[in-house]
Structure formats: C-alpha cells, structure tokens
C-alpha cells in the first residue's frame, strides 16, 4: 500500500512541476504599469498603479506602504523589512522576480508573482501588495490583467491627500 501511495505522490509531483506555465505579458492582454505611487486618501493607505491618465487603487496596510514607499523614494529603512528580507533570500538562491500580474476576483486584488531560477519560471499566488513591493525591489514589470484594468481603473484626478 505504501508503494502505491508513493507512486501517486511522485506522479502528482511530476505533473505539478513539469506542467508548462503560462506567463501573462503586457502584449498578451495585460496592461503594464507605468508609475506607482503611495497615497493617503481619507485615512486609507493606497497604492496607485498608474497608466497614462488612469489608475487602479489598491488598499494596503501600513507595513507594505512603508516598504513600497522606501523603494519608490530610494530611501531604505534602517532595518530590512519583510520584502527586503525576501529579496535578499531570493538573490542568495540565484532567483529573481520577473513580473507581478494583478487580477481582481470578487472585490479582492490578487497577484501572480513570477520568480525565475535559472530558466525555470515559478508562479506564486500572492497578495497584490506583496507582489508589487517585490516587483519594485527587483525592478520587474507590474502588469494588470486587461479585465481587471477595464473594470477597476479610474480616471486620474489628483486624489485628495498626500502622495509620494
């Protein structure tokens, strides 16, 4: 019985890791973000993913806002935050973030974070804010799925409050 279970586990492992992954690129129907800002609007911290005169607002917690702001302002924190630590670990392992794809499902933003190790792409489900922070740290493109852009982007009227 243990032998049969081992065969099933091995088959599942091979199916998972040998299945080709599809990576969404901007030319495949996604919209590549041109600019990222952190904003405080009516007591809410937002990351604004901007393309031209439109943007997608994503609510973030204070820790992620600080992490993203430190990258955008080129002003690192005195001690590494979680995203900085993750970047250091990935670099030490010979890996790099190559893109973050943002989608909206049932009023919640998600992200697929693509990490390359050698010539192998790994795609991880991620909170959108974490994927944005890591993509910025690696200078990787942030892509918004076309359907998400069409349903969630707003016309750019300077938000009330402070922005970075």
N, C-alpha and C positions, 0 to 999 in steps of 0.2 A: 504494500500500500504506500509506503514511504517513497518507493521508486516512482510510482505513478504520479504522486504529488510533486516530486522533484521535476519530472518531465513537464508537467503543466506549468510550474513556476518558470522553468527555463524557456518554454515556448512563449509565455507571456512576456518575459524579459526581452527575448529576441524580437518579438512583434513590436514592443514599445520602442526599443532603441534602434531598430533597423527600418522603421517606417519613415519614409521621407517626410520632411516637414515643409509646409508651405509658409513662406515668409512674405508678408504683405509689404510692398514697397509703394512709394508715393505714385509711381507710374501705374500701379495695379489698382487704382481706385481709392487710394488714401490721399490725404492732404498733408503735406509736410509743414510743420510749424515753423514760422519764420522768426518768431520772437516769443520769449517767455517773461512774464512779469509776476511779481508777488504784490497783492493788493489787500488793503484793509478796507472793506466796504461794510458800513453799518455793523461794526463789531464782528464781522466774519472775515477770516483769512481765506483768500482765494489765490489760486494760480491761474493766470490768464494765458491761454495758448492762442497766440495771435497770428493771423494770416491776413495780410492786407488790411482792410477796414472792418474785419470781423474777428471774433474771438470766441473761445469756449471757456467758461469759468468752471473751475473745479475747486470745491471746498477742501481745505487741508487743515491738519492740526498744527499747533504752534511749532512742534519739533521739526516737522517736514518743511514748514515755511522758513524756519531759520536755516535749515540745510540748503534749501534751494536758493534762498537769498544770498547765502555766503558764496555759493558758486557764481551766481549772477553778478555779484558785486566784486568778485575776485578778492574777497576778504575772508580767508579761512578762519574758523573758530579756533580758540586756543587749544582745545582738546578735540580729537576726532569724534564726530557724531556717527550714528549707525551707518549712514550711507558712505561716509568716508572710510569706515572700517571695512564695509563690504567691498568698496573699490580696491583697497589695499589687498584684501584677501584674493579677489579675482586676479589682480595683476600678478601677485605672487604665484598663482596657479597657472599663469600663462593665458588667462581668459580676458575677454573684453566685451563690454556691452556694445552691440552694433545698432540697435534700434529699440524703440518703445512704440507699440501700436495701441492707441487709446480707443476704447469702444464704450458704448452706453447700453446697459441692459437693465431694464426695469428700474429706471431712475438712479442707477448706480454706475459710476465710471469704473471700468476695469482696464487692465493693460496686459498685453503680451510683451514680455521683456525678452529680447533675443540676445543670447550670450554665445560668443564663438570661442571654442577651444580648438586651436589648430584649424582644420577645415570642417569641423562639425558644429552645426548650429543647435543650440538648446533653447527652447522657448518655454518660459516660465510664466504662469499666471501670477499677477501681481496687483497690488493696489496701484491705481493710476499715479498717485502722488509719489510713491516709492520709485516707480519706473521712471517718472520724469526726473527725479533727483539723480538717479543713477545714469540716465541718458545724458544729462547735463554734465555730470562729472567725467564721463567718457567722451564728451563732445559728439555724441551719437544723435542721429535724427530722431525726432519725435513725430510720429505720424498719427493723424486722426482718421479713423475709418470713415469713408465717404458718407455712409448712412448716418453715422454719429455727427459728422460735420453738418450735414443737411438738416438734421433735427435739432441740434443743440447750439449751433453758432449764433452769435448775436452781433448786431451792427455795433461798431466801435464808437461809442460816445463815451468820452473820458469818464470812468467811474468816479463817484464821489469818494473822497478819502485819499490817503497816501498810497502811492505806488512806488515800486522800485524799478 
